């Protein structure tokens, strides 16, 4: 049963990230992803042993509290129909990554397979549009530079509907695994050498300022954690020199706009900062419990200046769940970082070294995602629940998770 549930979870992982339902109409017609989720929940319910001591993970408890808060807040939301029709389904599809990971990835071998599948899927997601760009001149998106000037930006492939910032984040999710696990074995070295250069080039083609800034801080974090800092610094300078020679002047101007107010793209950079202020003001209309899960778009359309969800995770949560939901979510993040930033006490054991490397990659990803969240929505996106699920799995595999002393109590 355990092996079968893991295989189905792997299938769900591949289907979710590669958008198989968009590529194969028959799978969309039968609601393939939803069917897999229902099967996995059913398999979990069947194998529950209420007489067995249950593992207690702090980030799981904090996430459970957030879910309970959402359920209690929903009846008081301004647009309950939107919450039920769109908000809750999207949130459920994201949060299952946490629970499925701690439930079904229960051995080190499965954990390695799980992460390899994740990296492979994310790699395909950036290689596909890069291939289309090189062979067919595909871009997928444009950005305004002011004065009716536009620049091309690379976005997701036609079957993978993500904007340039989303594609940049896809790349950010795999870079720390490729770098931190470089010395793990021959296969991880081959993966890193083959994928890091095209990943960085693709990132530059997206024109994502938030992606580049996040990658910069990720690099600083990895250098800080490394014992070979000078090698890293020389390598980074060399890579920047090569990338600067490959991109055009419009793309260079866009990245200069992060710190140069005279750049053409600085107009849109300033607009993003002003947007955060406007989003916060919209959230102040219902400061305690928000407008409802998944209603950031409605809130901005009715009371803001544009019909889009907030492009900032924290103002998004404030708009949807109010200060109560924001505090609950921040407590969840705190519980994740509490584990990630604490060294594994078993890191000197031979069998735990691999997990320590994976934990370093996850900590780099978490720090970067925290920064990227200031320029991207994400309450109903998978990333934080995926990271937390991996953290919970590491705690279980290393014996760091607590045990509930009370028998005969069901803990999900």
C-alpha positions as CSV (number, residue, x, y, z in Angstrom):
1,X,0.0,0.0,0.0
2,X,2.8,2.5,0.9
3,X,4.7,1.9,-2.3
4,X,1.5,2.2,-4.4
5,X,0.5,5.4,-2.8
6,X,4.0,6.8,-3.4
7,X,3.8,5.8,-7.1
8,X,0.4,7.6,-7.4
9,X,1.8,10.7,-5.7
10,X,4.7,10.7,-8.2
11,X,2.2,10.5,-11.0
12,X,0.3,13.4,-9.5
13,X,3.6,15.3,-9.2
14,X,4.4,14.8,-12.9
15,X,0.8,15.6,-14.0
16,X,0.6,18.7,-12.0
17,X,3.9,20.3,-13.0
18,X,3.9,19.2,-16.6
19,X,0.2,20.1,-17.1
20,X,-0.7,16.7,-18.6
21,X,-4.4,17.6,-18.5
22,X,-3.7,20.5,-20.8
23,X,-1.5,18.4,-23.1
24,X,-3.9,15.4,-23.2
25,X,-7.6,16.4,-23.5
26,X,-8.8,13.0,-22.3
27,X,-7.1,13.5,-19.0
28,X,-8.8,16.9,-18.6
29,X,-12.2,15.5,-19.4
30,X,-11.9,12.9,-16.6
31,X,-10.4,15.5,-14.1
32,X,-7.3,13.4,-13.8
33,X,-5.5,15.5,-11.1
34,X,-8.6,15.6,-9.0
35,X,-9.1,11.9,-9.3
36,X,-5.5,11.3,-8.2
37,X,-6.0,13.6,-5.2
38,X,-9.2,11.7,-4.2
39,X,-7.4,8.3,-4.5
40,X,-4.5,9.5,-2.3
41,X,-6.8,10.8,0.4
42,X,-8.8,7.6,0.3
43,X,-5.6,5.5,0.6
44,X,-4.5,7.6,3.6
45,X,-7.8,7.1,5.3
46,X,-7.7,3.3,4.7
47,X,-4.3,2.9,6.3
48,X,-4.8,5.1,9.3
49,X,-4.2,3.3,12.6
50,X,-5.9,5.2,15.4
51,X,-4.2,3.1,18.1
52,X,-0.7,4.0,16.9
53,X,1.3,7.0,18.4
54,X,1.2,9.8,15.8
55,X,4.1,11.9,14.8
56,X,3.9,15.6,15.7
57,X,5.5,18.2,13.5
58,X,5.3,21.8,14.5
59,X,4.9,23.2,11.0
60,X,2.0,20.7,10.5
61,X,0.3,22.0,13.6
62,X,0.7,25.6,12.4
63,X,-0.7,24.7,9.0
64,X,-3.6,22.9,10.5
65,X,-4.3,26.1,12.6
66,X,-4.2,28.2,9.4
67,X,-6.7,25.9,7.7
68,X,-9.0,26.0,10.7
69,X,-8.8,29.8,10.7
70,X,-9.7,29.9,7.0
71,X,-12.7,27.7,7.6
72,X,-13.9,29.9,10.5
73,X,-13.3,33.1,8.5
74,X,-15.1,32.0,5.3
75,X,-18.7,32.5,6.5
76,X,-17.8,36.2,7.2
77,X,-16.1,36.8,3.8
78,X,-17.4,39.5,1.5
79,X,-17.7,37.2,-1.5
80,X,-18.4,33.7,-0.1
81,X,-19.3,32.4,-3.6
82,X,-15.8,33.2,-4.9
83,X,-14.3,31.6,-1.8
84,X,-16.2,28.3,-2.4
85,X,-15.9,28.3,-6.2
86,X,-12.3,29.3,-6.6
87,X,-10.5,30.2,-3.3
88,X,-10.9,26.9,-1.4
89,X,-10.3,24.5,-4.5
90,X,-7.1,26.4,-5.4
91,X,-5.9,26.4,-1.9
92,X,-6.6,22.6,-1.4
93,X,-4.7,21.8,-4.7
94,X,-1.7,23.6,-3.2
95,X,-1.7,22.5,0.4
96,X,-1.9,18.8,-0.5
97,X,1.8,19.0,-1.4
98,X,2.5,19.3,2.3
99,X,0.3,16.4,3.5
100,X,1.1,14.0,0.7
101,X,4.8,14.5,1.1
102,X,4.9,13.7,4.9
103,X,2.4,10.9,4.4
104,X,3.7,9.0,1.4
105,X,7.5,9.9,1.2
106,X,8.4,7.8,4.1
107,X,11.9,6.5,3.3
108,X,15.2,8.1,2.2
109,X,15.1,6.3,-1.2
110,X,11.6,7.7,-1.9
111,X,12.7,11.1,-0.8
112,X,15.5,11.1,-3.3
113,X,13.3,9.9,-6.0
114,X,10.6,12.5,-5.1
115,X,13.1,15.4,-5.3
116,X,14.7,14.0,-8.5
117,X,11.2,13.9,-10.1
118,X,10.5,17.5,-8.9
119,X,13.8,18.8,-10.3
120,X,13.3,16.9,-13.6
121,X,9.8,18.3,-14.1
122,X,10.8,21.9,-13.3
123,X,13.8,21.5,-15.6
124,X,11.5,20.5,-18.4
125,X,9.3,23.5,-17.7
126,X,12.1,26.0,-18.5
127,X,13.8,23.9,-21.2
128,X,10.6,23.7,-23.3
129,X,10.2,27.5,-23.8
130,X,13.9,27.9,-24.2
131,X,13.9,25.3,-27.0
132,X,10.9,27.1,-28.6
133,X,12.7,30.4,-28.3
134,X,15.9,29.1,-29.9
135,X,14.2,27.2,-32.7
136,X,11.1,29.3,-33.4
137,X,11.7,32.7,-31.9
138,X,9.1,32.1,-29.2
139,X,8.8,34.7,-26.4
140,X,5.3,34.5,-25.0
141,X,5.1,37.9,-23.3
142,X,5.9,41.6,-23.6
143,X,6.7,44.3,-21.0
144,X,6.1,48.0,-21.3
145,X,9.1,50.3,-21.1
146,X,7.1,53.5,-21.2
147,X,6.5,55.9,-24.1
148,X,4.8,53.1,-26.1
149,X,8.0,51.0,-26.1
150,X,7.9,47.2,-25.4
151,X,10.4,44.5,-24.9
152,X,9.9,40.8,-25.4
153,X,10.0,38.5,-22.4
154,X,10.2,34.7,-22.3
155,X,7.2,33.1,-20.5
156,X,6.1,29.5,-20.0
157,X,5.5,27.2,-23.0
158,X,2.0,27.2,-24.6
159,X,0.8,24.3,-22.5
160,X,2.4,25.8,-19.3
161,X,0.5,29.1,-18.8
162,X,2.9,31.0,-16.5
163,X,4.1,34.6,-16.9
164,X,7.8,35.5,-17.1
165,X,8.0,35.9,-13.3
166,X,6.5,32.5,-12.9
167,X,9.1,31.0,-15.3
168,X,11.8,32.8,-13.3
169,X,10.6,31.2,-10.1
170,X,10.5,27.8,-11.7
171,X,14.3,28.2,-12.3
172,X,14.9,29.5,-8.8
173,X,13.3,26.3,-7.4
174,X,15.8,24.0,-9.0
175,X,19.1,26.0,-8.8
176,X,19.7,25.4,-5.1
177,X,19.2,21.6,-5.5
178,X,21.6,21.5,-8.5
179,X,24.3,23.5,-6.6
180,X,24.0,22.2,-3.1
181,X,23.8,18.6,-4.2
182,X,26.6,18.9,-6.7
183,X,28.9,16.6,-4.8
184,X,26.3,14.1,-3.9
185,X,27.2,11.7,-6.7
186,X,28.1,11.5,-10.4
187,X,24.5,12.0,-11.6
188,X,24.0,15.2,-9.6
189,X,27.2,16.6,-11.1
190,X,26.0,15.8,-14.6
191,X,22.6,17.4,-13.9
192,X,24.2,20.5,-12.5
193,X,26.7,21.0,-15.3
194,X,24.1,20.4,-17.9
195,X,21.2,22.5,-16.5
196,X,22.7,25.5,-14.6
197,X,24.0,27.4,-17.7
198,X,20.7,27.2,-19.7
199,X,18.7,27.8,-16.6
200,X,20.5,31.1,-15.9
201,X,20.3,32.1,-19.6
202,X,16.5,31.4,-19.5
203,X,16.2,33.5,-16.4
204,X,17.8,36.4,-18.1
205,X,15.4,36.1,-21.0
206,X,12.4,36.3,-18.7
207,X,13.3,39.9,-17.9
208,X,12.2,39.1,-14.3
209,X,13.7,41.7,-12.0
210,X,12.3,39.9,-8.9
211,X,13.8,36.7,-10.2
212,X,17.3,38.2,-10.7
213,X,17.2,39.9,-7.3
214,X,16.1,36.7,-5.6
215,X,18.8,34.8,-7.4
216,X,21.4,37.4,-6.2
217,X,20.4,36.9,-2.6
218,X,20.3,33.1,-3.0
219,X,23.9,33.3,-4.3
220,X,24.9,35.4,-1.3
221,X,23.3,32.8,1.0
222,X,25.1,29.9,-0.7
223,X,28.4,31.8,-0.6
224,X,27.9,32.5,3.1
225,X,27.3,28.8,3.8
226,X,30.2,27.6,1.6
227,X,33.7,26.9,2.8
228,X,35.1,28.0,-0.6
229,X,33.9,31.5,-0.8
230,X,36.6,32.9,-3.1
231,X,36.0,30.2,-5.7
232,X,32.3,31.0,-5.6
233,X,32.9,34.8,-6.0
234,X,35.2,34.3,-9.0
235,X,32.7,31.9,-10.6
236,X,29.8,34.3,-10.1
237,X,31.7,37.2,-11.6
238,X,32.6,35.0,-14.6
239,X,29.0,33.9,-15.1
240,X,27.7,37.5,-14.9
241,X,30.2,38.6,-17.5
242,X,29.1,35.8,-19.9
243,X,25.4,36.5,-19.4
244,X,25.8,40.2,-19.9
245,X,27.3,39.5,-23.3
246,X,24.4,37.3,-24.3
247,X,21.4,39.5,-23.5
248,X,20.3,42.6,-25.5
249,X,20.2,46.2,-24.5
250,X,16.5,46.2,-23.6
251,X,17.1,43.4,-21.2
252,X,20.1,45.1,-19.7
253,X,18.1,48.3,-19.2
254,X,15.4,46.3,-17.4
255,X,17.8,44.9,-14.9
256,X,19.5,48.3,-14.4
257,X,16.1,49.7,-13.5
258,X,16.4,47.9,-10.2
259,X,18.9,50.4,-9.0
260,X,19.0,53.1,-11.7
261,X,16.1,55.5,-11.7
262,X,17.1,56.9,-15.2
263,X,16.6,53.5,-16.9
264,X,13.5,53.2,-19.2
265,X,12.1,50.3,-17.2
266,X,12.3,52.2,-13.9
267,X,8.7,53.4,-14.6
268,X,7.3,49.9,-14.1
269,X,9.6,49.2,-11.1
270,X,8.2,52.3,-9.4
271,X,4.6,51.2,-10.3
272,X,5.2,47.9,-8.5
273,X,6.2,49.7,-5.3
274,X,3.2,51.9,-5.5
275,X,1.0,48.9,-6.1
276,X,2.0,47.4,-2.8
277,X,0.8,50.5,-1.0
278,X,-2.5,50.5,-2.8
279,X,-3.0,46.8,-2.1
280,X,-2.4,47.4,1.6
281,X,-5.0,50.2,1.6
282,X,-7.5,47.8,0.0
283,X,-6.8,45.3,2.8
284,X,-7.5,48.0,5.4
285,X,-11.2,47.9,4.4
286,X,-11.6,44.6,6.2
287,X,-8.4,44.5,8.4
288,X,-9.3,41.7,10.8
289,X,-10.7,38.8,8.7
290,X,-10.2,40.0,5.1
291,X,-12.4,39.7,2.1
292,X,-12.2,35.9,1.8
293,X,-9.8,33.3,0.5
294,X,-8.9,33.8,-3.2
295,X,-10.7,37.2,-3.5
296,X,-7.7,39.5,-3.9
297,X,-8.6,40.0,-7.5
298,X,-12.2,41.0,-6.6
299,X,-11.0,43.3,-3.8
300,X,-8.6,45.2,-6.1
301,X,-11.1,45.3,-8.9
302,X,-13.8,46.8,-6.7
303,X,-11.8,49.0,-4.3
304,X,-8.4,49.3,-5.9
305,X,-7.1,50.5,-9.2
306,X,-6.8,47.2,-11.2
307,X,-8.5,43.9,-11.6
308,X,-5.5,41.6,-10.6
309,X,-4.6,39.8,-7.4
310,X,-1.9,41.5,-5.3
311,X,1.6,40.8,-6.5
312,X,2.9,40.5,-3.0
313,X,2.2,37.5,-0.8
314,X,1.8,39.4,2.4
315,X,-0.6,42.0,1.1
316,X,-2.4,39.3,-0.7
317,X,-3.0,37.4,2.6
318,X,-3.9,40.6,4.3
319,X,-6.5,41.4,1.7
320,X,-8.0,37.9,1.8
321,X,-7.6,36.7,5.4
322,X,-6.9,39.9,7.3
323,X,-4.4,40.3,10.1
324,X,-5.6,37.1,11.7
325,X,-4.8,35.0,8.7
326,X,-1.5,36.9,8.1
327,X,-0.3,36.2,11.6
328,X,-1.3,32.5,11.3
329,X,0.6,32.2,8.0
330,X,3.7,33.9,9.4
331,X,3.7,31.5,12.4
332,X,3.6,28.7,9.8
333,X,6.7,30.2,8.0
334,X,8.4,30.6,11.3
335,X,8.0,27.0,12.2
336,X,9.5,26.0,8.8
337,X,12.5,28.3,9.1
338,X,13.1,27.2,12.7
339,X,13.9,23.7,11.4
340,X,15.7,24.8,8.3
341,X,18.1,27.1,10.0
342,X,19.0,24.7,12.7
343,X,21.9,22.2,11.8
344,X,21.1,18.5,11.8
345,X,22.6,17.0,15.0
346,X,23.2,13.8,13.0
347,X,25.0,15.5,10.1
348,X,28.2,13.8,11.1
349,X,26.7,10.4,10.5
350,X,27.4,9.0,7.1
351,X,23.8,8.1,6.4
352,X,22.6,11.6,7.3
353,X,25.1,13.6,5.1
354,X,22.8,13.4,2.0
355,X,19.9,14.7,4.0
356,X,22.0,17.6,5.3
357,X,22.9,18.6,1.7
358,X,19.2,18.5,0.8
359,X,18.4,20.6,3.8
360,X,20.9,23.2,2.8
361,X,19.2,23.3,-0.6
362,X,15.8,23.7,1.0
363,X,17.1,26.5,3.3
364,X,18.5,28.4,0.3
365,X,15.2,27.9,-1.6
366,X,13.2,29.0,1.5
367,X,15.2,32.2,2.0
368,X,14.9,33.1,-1.7
369,X,11.2,32.3,-1.8
370,X,10.7,34.6,1.2
371,X,12.2,37.5,-0.8
372,X,10.5,36.5,-4.0
373,X,7.2,36.6,-2.2
374,X,7.5,40.4,-1.9
375,X,6.9,40.5,-5.7
376,X,4.6,37.5,-6.2
377,X,1.3,36.1,-4.9
378,X,1.5,32.6,-3.4
379,X,-1.1,31.8,-0.6
380,X,-2.7,29.3,-3.0
381,X,0.5,28.3,-4.7
382,X,2.4,25.1,-4.0
383,X,5.8,26.4,-3.0
384,X,5.6,27.0,0.7
385,X,3.7,23.8,1.3
386,X,6.2,21.8,-0.8
387,X,9.1,23.2,1.2
388,X,7.3,22.5,4.5
389,X,6.5,19.0,3.4
390,X,10.2,18.3,2.6
391,X,11.1,19.8,6.0
392,X,8.6,17.5,7.7
393,X,9.9,14.5,5.9
394,X,13.5,15.3,6.9
395,X,12.4,15.6,10.5
396,X,10.7,12.2,10.3
397,X,13.6,10.5,8.6
398,X,16.1,11.8,11.1
399,X,13.9,11.1,14.1
400,X,13.5,14.8,15.0
401,X,9.7,14.8,14.9
402,X,7.9,14.6,18.2
403,X,5.5,11.8,19.1
404,X,2.1,12.4,20.5
405,X,2.0,10.7,23.9
406,X,-1.8,10.2,23.8
407,X,-2.9,7.0,22.1
408,X,-6.2,6.5,20.3
409,X,-6.1,10.0,19.0
410,X,-6.4,10.7,15.3
411,X,-4.0,13.3,14.1
412,X,-4.0,14.0,10.3
